[in-house]
Amino acid sequence: MTFVKRKPRKAFTLIEVLISIGLLGIVIVALFSTVSMMRDSNGHLYEYLQKSKKITKATKVLYLDIASSDGNITLEKDEFTRLCMQETRNSLYALSLAKVCWVVLKKNNTLVRIEGNNYKLPTRIEDRVEVNPVMQHVELFDVYHEKDKILVFLKQKGEEPITFMIQGVTRPIVKKPTKKKPTKPKGKVPNSTIPVQSPGTAPNTIPTPRLEG
């Protein structure tokens, strides 16, 4: 029998193993940092998308509130900015016709949507209304109404301004009360003047004819 001599296999030295472990540690640290950066980036992207989605939804609701209104729209700026639609068919709470006001509160400049019926601002405890916060840190909220066009400006701090226009919203025509002309009463004879006789005079009589037989 002949024996074949195998060549001795070269093994890693201790120094090579330590170097490999060191390089592997560096790669793992870099990999974990990359994963962490991707996780943070995805988190920021998710928050941005959620915020953008919320703003888009709020803008859509505001658009429908105005477009579905009867045109009786008021904008007042005193202690807070408020935009009110006296009657709109766009209700979030299944109302046939709702009064909707968009109000910028002083606290954190928060824009809120108020929906209800027959209420006045500021609202009272007995008013049955629904208040929904929309966004905070509002820098600009303005509306221009001319003829049948409505232009809306909305600006949140640190965000791009939002503008949109709605056409076909006309103000309701207020009918002026017409003055009724006085009408003469029908079926009545005007009062006739009766002559008054002076004392000592014979009354005016008409002689009756005599018939001779």
Buried (B, 14 or more C-beta within 10 A) or exposed (E): EEEEEEEEEEEEEEEEEEEEEEEEEEEEEEEEEEEEEEEEEEEEEEEEEEEEEEBEEBBEBBBBBBBBBBBBBEBEEEEBBBBBBBBBBBBBEEBEEBBBBBBBBEEEBBBBBBBBBEBEBEBEEEBEBBEEEBBEEBEBBBBEBEEEEBEBEBBBEEBEEBEBEBEEBEEEEEEEEEEEEEEEEEEEEEEEEEEEEEEEEEEEEEEEEEEEE
